[in-house]
Amino acid sequence: MYIIFLIILTVMFALVPIIDALPSRKPKPDVITEKMQCRSYLRLIAFYWGFAAPVAVMSLIGGISPAEIGFRLINFNQNIWFTVIALVAGGLVFVYSAYEFIASVASKKFKEDFIEEYTNDNSGTLRIIPRTKKEKKLYSLVALSTAVCEETVYRGFLLFLLYAVFPGISVYIILLIAFVTFGAGHLYQGLKNAVSIGLFATVSMGLLIAADSLVPLILLHFIGEASAIFALSPSEFNQDAQHKGAT
């Protein structure tokens, strides 16, 4: 049964970049209104929970408990070297996420550079950044959905199935699989971003193996996602809209 689940999960991973790569028939607007942005957030929330739904169904069918997927207390049961490396790498990711969070709030130059990049972004990747108070509240649910669903599917459930189907699998093979699956799922953001996100997935999987818990991963992921809430203020959003309207 578990090998069937692993095949289904592999198909799910393969479908994500395909769906993201599908061309949209709607032209990208120069100015994105609050209503349009909130609708995109609702679609993202629905997508992430819809992505996690098959995992919930498979867990019920297979009798897999949340604890087996990773919703349990931290328990360091790996060798000391792997644990130290995983914790150091995870700590560096946390420091970087904290830096982005603090810089987005306190650094004027960081904010100015971000606004310039945001304004000139033609790919649409940065256009999901929240700007108004209503957008920021709804985006917090997007950040929570992203953290919980992606860590559950790409890390917790995947790790459980790999150990169940291949009991003697090397942790290094698992880390490679984590890099490929998560990186490929973000190819729509460009190769550079896909590689960096794949590396983040590798660190996260290593941290999961070392800590034996999804809790720190979800918190780390949420902090990284939620930092975008502070990137733009309503006044800066109005400046951006005026800029787009004038060009």
Phi, psi and chi 1 to 4 in degrees:
 res  aa     phi    psi   chi1   chi2   chi3   chi4
   1 MET       -  -42.0 -179.7 -176.1  -64.2      -
   2 TYR   -64.3  -33.7  -69.8  152.8      -      -
   3 ILE   -67.5  -32.7 -167.3  169.2      -      -
   4 ILE   -66.5  -42.3  -64.4  175.5      -      -
   5 PHE   -60.6  -39.9  -71.2  170.7      -      -
   6 LEU   -66.1  -37.9 -174.0   58.0      -      -
   7 ILE   -64.6  -43.7  -67.2  172.0      -      -
   8 ILE   -61.5  -42.5  -66.8  173.3      -      -
   9 LEU   -64.3  -39.3 -163.2   64.9      -      -
  10 THR   -62.8  -41.6  -57.5      -      -      -
  11 VAL   -62.9  -41.6  172.4      -      -      -
  12 MET   -60.1  -44.8  -71.0  170.5   55.4      -
  13 PHE   -62.0  -37.3  -69.3  161.9      -      -
  14 ALA   -71.4  -31.3      -      -      -      -
  15 LEU   -74.8  -29.5  -74.1  175.9      -      -
  16 VAL   -59.0  -53.7  169.9      -      -      -
  17 PRO   -65.7  -29.1   21.2  -31.7      -      -
  18 ILE   -66.3  -44.9  -66.1  174.8      -      -
  19 ILE   -63.6  -42.4  -66.8  172.5      -      -
  20 ASP   -66.3  -28.1  -71.8  -33.3      -      -
  21 ALA   -82.6  -12.3      -      -      -      -
  22 LEU   -62.4  128.8  -69.0  175.7      -      -
  23 PRO   -68.6  139.7   26.4  -34.2      -      -
  24 SER   -88.7  135.6  174.5      -      -      -
  25 ARG   -77.6  -17.9  -64.6 -178.7  179.9  179.9
  26 LYS   -85.4  130.0  -65.7 -178.5 -179.9  179.7
  27 PRO   -68.2  146.8   25.1  -33.4      -      -
  28 LYS   -74.9  124.0  -66.1  177.9 -178.4  177.0
  29 PRO   -72.6  151.6   27.0  -34.1      -      -
  30 ASP   -69.5  -39.5  -72.1  -25.2      -      -
  31 VAL  -117.6  125.7  177.9      -      -      -
  32 ILE   -99.7  117.9  -59.2  176.0      -      -
  33 THR   -77.4  166.2   64.6      -      -      -
  34 GLU   -60.8  -40.6 -178.8 -177.7   73.1      -
  35 LYS   -62.4  -43.8 -174.4  175.9 -178.8  179.6
  36 MET   -63.3  -41.8  -66.0  164.9   59.7      -
  37 GLN   -65.3  -43.2 -167.7   77.8  -50.5      -
  38 CYS   -65.4  -36.5  -71.2      -      -      -
  39 ARG   -63.2  -40.1  -76.6  179.6  178.1  175.7
  40 SER   -65.5  -35.1   70.8      -      -      -
  41 TYR   -65.8  -42.7  -68.4  157.2      -      -
  42 LEU   -63.0  -37.8  -69.0  173.4      -      -
  43 ARG   -65.5  -39.8  -74.4 -166.1  -65.2  -91.5
  44 LEU   -64.3  -43.6  -78.2  172.1      -      -
  45 ILE   -60.6  -45.3  -66.9  170.5      -      -
  46 ALA   -63.5  -38.6      -      -      -      -
  47 PHE   -63.4  -48.2  170.3   79.2      -      -
  48 TYR   -64.3  -43.7  -77.2  116.9      -      -
  49 TRP   -72.9  -30.1  -71.9  104.8      -      -
  50 GLY   -68.4  -33.4      -      -      -      -
  51 PHE   -68.0  -35.8 -176.8   57.8      -      -
  52 ALA   -81.7  -18.1      -      -      -      -
  53 ALA   -58.7  -45.0      -      -      -      -
  54 PRO   -59.4  -32.8  -24.6   35.1      -      -
  55 VAL   -66.5  -40.0  169.7      -      -      -
  56 ALA   -62.7  -42.2      -      -      -      -
  57 VAL   -64.7  -46.4  172.7      -      -      -
  58 MET   -62.9  -35.5  -73.3 -174.2  -76.9      -
  59 SER   -66.0  -40.3  -63.5      -      -      -
  60 LEU   -66.0  -43.8  -71.3  173.5      -      -
  61 ILE   -64.8  -42.3  -65.9  174.0      -      -
  62 GLY   -87.1   -1.1      -      -      -      -
  63 GLY    66.1   33.7      -      -      -      -
  64 ILE   -92.0  121.1  -54.5  169.0      -      -
  65 SER   -82.4  158.1   68.4      -      -      -
  66 PRO   -55.7  -35.0  -26.8   35.7      -      -
  67 ALA   -63.9  -36.2      -      -      -      -
  68 GLU   -69.4  -27.4  -70.3  178.1  -65.4      -
  69 ILE   -78.8  -25.6  -63.2  176.1      -      -
  70 GLY   137.5   -1.2      -      -      -      -
  71 PHE   -84.8   78.0  -69.4   93.3      -      -
  72 ARG  -151.7  171.9   52.2 -176.0  176.1 -106.4
  73 LEU   -69.6  154.5  -63.6  176.9      -      -
  74 ILE   -64.6  136.0  -65.0  173.8      -      -
  75 ASN  -147.2  104.5  177.9   32.0      -      -
  76 PHE   -80.7  103.9  -63.4  107.1      -      -
  77 ASN  -123.9   11.7   53.7   16.5      -      -
  78 GLN   -93.7  173.1  -65.4  -67.8  -42.3      -
  79 ASN   -67.0  157.0   69.5   71.7      -      -
  80 ILE   -60.0  -39.0 -175.3   64.8      -      -
  81 TRP   -68.8  -44.8  -70.5  112.4      -      -
  82 PHE   -62.8  -42.2 -176.8   88.7      -      -
  83 THR   -63.6  -44.3  -59.6      -      -      -
  84 VAL   -63.4  -46.4  168.6      -      -      -
  85 ILE   -62.2  -42.8  -67.8  172.5      -      -
  86 ALA   -64.1  -41.6      -      -      -      -
  87 LEU   -69.1  -39.1  -70.3  177.2      -      -
  88 VAL   -65.1  -45.6  169.1      -      -      -
  89 ALA   -62.9  -43.8      -      -      -      -
  90 GLY   -63.6  -37.7      -      -      -      -
  91 GLY   -64.1  -39.1      -      -      -      -
  92 LEU   -64.5  -41.0  -69.5  174.4      -      -
  93 VAL   -62.8  -41.7  171.5      -      -      -
  94 PHE   -62.7  -43.8  176.5   79.8      -      -
  95 VAL   -61.9  -42.8  168.8      -      -      -
  96 TYR   -63.7  -43.6  178.3   75.4      -      -
  97 SER   -62.6  -41.4  -61.9      -      -      -
  98 ALA   -65.0  -38.5      -      -      -      -
  99 TYR   -61.9  -46.5  162.1   75.9      -      -
 100 GLU   -61.2  -39.7  -76.8 -161.3  -39.0      -
 101 PHE   -62.9  -49.2  175.5   83.0      -      -
 102 ILE   -67.6  -42.4  -65.3  172.1      -      -
 103 ALA   -64.1  -37.2      -      -      -      -
 104 SER   -67.0  -22.4   64.5      -      -      -
 105 VAL   -94.5  -41.8  176.7      -      -      -
 106 ALA  -104.7  -28.5      -      -      -      -
 107 SER   -90.3  117.7  172.9      -      -      -
 108 LYS   -67.8  -42.4 -177.5  177.7  179.6 -179.2
 109 LYS   -65.6  -41.6 -174.0  177.2 -173.5  -53.0
 110 PHE   -57.7  -44.0  179.9   93.4      -      -
 111 LYS   -67.3  -41.5 -170.0  177.1  -72.5  -71.7
 112 GLU   -63.3  -43.6  -70.8  174.4  -12.2      -
 113 ASP   -63.1  -40.0  -69.2  -17.0      -      -
 114 PHE   -65.9  -43.3 -179.7   85.5      -      -
 115 ILE   -62.1  -40.4  -67.0  171.8      -      -
 116 GLU   -62.6  -43.8 -178.2  179.1   -0.9      -
 117 GLU   -65.4  -40.7 -174.9  179.9    3.3      -
 118 TYR   -62.2  -45.2  175.3   91.0      -      -
 119 THR   -65.4  -37.1  -57.1      -      -      -
 120 ASN   -93.9    7.4  -62.9  -37.2      -      -
 121 ASP   -74.1  114.8  177.2   40.4      -      -
 122 ASN   -96.1  -16.2  -64.8  -40.9      -      -
 123 SER   -79.9  -22.4   65.8      -      -      -
 124 GLY    89.3   -2.7      -      -      -      -
 125 THR   -62.0  -41.6  -58.4      -      -      -
 126 LEU   -86.4   -6.6  -66.7  174.5      -      -
 127 ARG   -74.5   -4.8  -52.1  -55.1  -75.6 -177.6
 128 ILE   -86.5   -0.7   65.1  168.0      -      -
 129 ILE   -63.3  129.0  -59.0  -61.6      -      -
 130 PRO   -72.0  147.8   28.0  -35.1      -      -
 131 ARG  -126.6  -48.2  -54.5  151.0  -58.5 -176.1
 132 THR   -88.8  168.7   66.2      -      -      -
 133 LYS   -61.3  -41.1  -70.4 -177.6  178.5  179.5
 134 LYS   -64.5  -42.1 -176.3  176.7  179.8 -180.0
 135 GLU   -63.4  -41.3  -70.9  178.2   10.9      -
 136 LYS   -64.6  -39.7  -68.0  175.2 -174.2  -66.9
 137 LYS   -63.8  -44.4  -70.5  179.0 -180.0  178.7
 138 LEU   -71.1  -34.7 -167.0   54.3      -      -
 139 TYR   -66.2  -29.6 -176.3   82.2      -      -
 140 SER   -60.3  -33.5   64.4      -      -      -
 141 LEU   -72.2  -33.2  -64.6  179.0      -      -
 142 VAL   -63.2  -45.8  174.7      -      -      -
 143 ALA   -62.2  -41.9      -      -      -      -
 144 LEU   -66.6  -43.3 -179.8   61.8      -      -
 145 SER   -63.3  -42.5  -60.0      -      -      -
 146 THR   -61.2  -47.8  -55.7      -      -      -
 147 ALA   -63.4  -49.7      -      -      -      -
 148 VAL   -67.0  -49.3  173.0      -      -      -
 149 CYS   -70.6  -46.1  -64.5      -      -      -
 150 GLU   -67.2  -41.5  -73.3 -167.7  -17.8      -
 151 GLU   -67.0  -36.0  -65.3  -56.4  -32.9      -
 152 THR   -66.7  -47.1  -60.2      -      -      -
 153 VAL   -78.0  -53.6  176.4      -      -      -
 154 TYR   -77.3  -23.1  -80.9  100.1      -      -
 155 ARG  -113.4  -67.8 -112.3   74.4   71.7 -170.8
 156 GLY   -59.8  -54.2      -      -      -      -
 157 PHE   -69.8  -39.8 -164.2   63.7      -      -
 158 LEU   -61.6  -45.6  173.7   60.8      -      -
 159 LEU   -63.1  -42.1 -177.3   62.4      -      -
 160 PHE   -59.4  -45.7  172.0   84.1      -      -
 161 LEU   -68.4  -39.1  -69.8 -178.4      -      -
 162 LEU   -62.4  -42.8  -72.4  174.1      -      -
 163 TYR   -69.8  -33.3  -83.9  139.3      -      -
 164 ALA   -72.2  -39.7      -      -      -      -
 165 VAL   -84.9  -37.5  177.2      -      -      -
 166 PHE  -124.0   80.7  -50.4  104.3      -      -
 167 PRO   -55.4  -32.6  -23.8   34.5      -      -
 168 GLY   -99.1   17.6      -      -      -      -
 169 ILE   -63.9  141.3 -171.3  170.5      -      -
 170 SER   -73.5  144.2  167.4      -      -      -
 171 VAL   -64.9  -27.2  -67.4      -      -      -
 172 TYR   -72.2  -33.4  -57.9  105.5      -      -
 173 ILE   -66.5  -40.5  -62.4  -62.9      -      -
 174 ILE   -61.6  -42.4  -67.2  175.1      -      -
 175 LEU   -64.5  -38.2  -64.6  178.6      -      -
 176 LEU   -65.2  -42.9  178.1   61.1      -      -
 177 ILE   -61.9  -41.1  -68.4  172.9      -      -
 178 ALA   -61.0  -43.1      -      -      -      -
 179 PHE   -62.0  -47.3  173.4   80.7      -      -
 180 VAL   -67.4  -48.1  172.6      -      -      -
 181 THR   -65.7  -46.1   54.0      -      -      -
 182 PHE   -75.5  -37.8 -154.0   57.5      -      -
 183 GLY   -64.3  -44.1      -      -      -      -
 184 ALA   -63.6  -32.6      -      -      -      -
 185 GLY   -70.1   -9.7      -      -      -      -
 186 HIS  -120.4   21.6  -70.4   78.8      -      -
 187 LEU   -62.8  -24.1  -79.0  171.7      -      -
 188 TYR   -64.1  -17.7   67.5   95.8      -      -
 189 GLN   -89.7    4.2  -65.0 -175.8   10.2      -
 190 GLY   101.1  154.9      -      -      -      -
 191 LEU   -62.5  -42.4 -178.0   59.5      -      -
 192 LYS   -60.3  -46.9 -178.1  179.7  178.2 -179.6
 193 ASN   -67.2  -36.9  -75.5  -28.4      -      -
 194 ALA   -62.6  -40.6      -      -      -      -
 195 VAL   -66.7  -45.6  170.8      -      -      -
 196 SER   -64.8  -38.6   62.5      -      -      -
 197 ILE   -70.2  -35.0  -69.2  172.4      -      -
 198 GLY   -63.3  -38.4      -      -      -      -
 199 LEU   -66.3  -38.6  -69.2  173.8      -      -
 200 PHE   -60.6  -40.5  170.6   82.3      -      -
 201 ALA   -64.9  -37.4      -      -      -      -
 202 THR   -63.6  -45.1  -55.1      -      -      -
 203 VAL   -63.2  -42.3  172.1      -      -      -
 204 SER   -63.3  -43.2  -63.3      -      -      -
 205 MET   -65.1  -40.3 -176.1   62.9   86.6      -
 206 GLY   -61.8  -39.1      -      -      -      -
 207 LEU   -67.3  -37.3 -166.6   58.2      -      -
 208 LEU   -64.0  -44.8  171.7   58.3      -      -
 209 ILE   -63.3  -39.8  -65.8  171.9      -      -
 210 ALA   -72.8  -44.7      -      -      -      -
 211 ALA   -89.2  -16.5      -      -      -      -
 212 ASP    58.9   34.2 -161.8   33.4      -      -
 213 SER  -156.2  142.8  173.0      -      -      -
 214 LEU   -84.5  -15.8  -84.8  176.2      -      -
 215 VAL   -56.2  -51.8  175.4      -      -      -
 216 PRO   -64.1  -31.0   20.4  -31.6      -      -
 217 LEU   -67.5  -43.8  -84.7   68.0      -      -
 218 ILE   -63.8  -42.3  -68.3  173.9      -      -
 219 LEU   -63.5  -44.6  -69.4  175.3      -      -
 220 LEU   -63.2  -44.0 -175.3   63.2      -      -
 221 HIS   -64.2  -43.5 -162.6  148.3      -      -
 222 PHE   -63.6  -42.0  176.4   74.5      -      -
 223 ILE   -60.6  -43.4  -69.2  172.3      -      -
 224 GLY   -62.7  -42.2      -      -      -      -
 225 GLU   -71.9  -42.4  -64.6  -74.9  -14.0      -
 226 ALA   -70.1  -18.9      -      -      -      -
 227 SER   -60.8  -24.1   62.5      -      -      -
 228 ALA   -65.4  -19.9      -      -      -      -
 229 ILE   -60.8  -29.5  -66.4  173.8      -      -
 230 PHE   -99.0    4.6  -56.7   92.6      -      -
 231 ALA   -71.5  -37.4      -      -      -      -
 232 LEU  -129.5  144.0  -69.2  174.1      -      -
 233 SER  -104.6  164.0   68.2      -      -      -
 234 PRO   -55.4  -38.1  -28.0   36.0      -      -
 235 SER   -67.1  -38.4   61.2      -      -      -
 236 GLU   -68.6  -33.8  -69.8  160.3  -13.6      -
 237 PHE   -62.7  -41.9  158.7   59.7      -      -
 238 ASN   -64.4  -38.1  -68.6  -29.6      -      -
 239 GLN   -62.2  -40.9  -67.5  172.1    8.6      -
 240 ASP   -64.9  -43.1  173.2   67.2      -      -
 241 ALA   -63.4  -40.5      -      -      -      -
 242 GLN   -65.2  -38.6  -68.8  171.2    5.1      -
 243 HIS   -62.7  -45.1  171.6   85.0      -      -
 244 LYS   -67.1  -36.4  -73.1  -66.8 -175.6 -178.8
 245 GLY   -68.9  -27.9      -      -      -      -
 246 ALA   -83.3  -17.9      -      -      -      -
 247 THR  -101.0      -   53.6      -      -      -
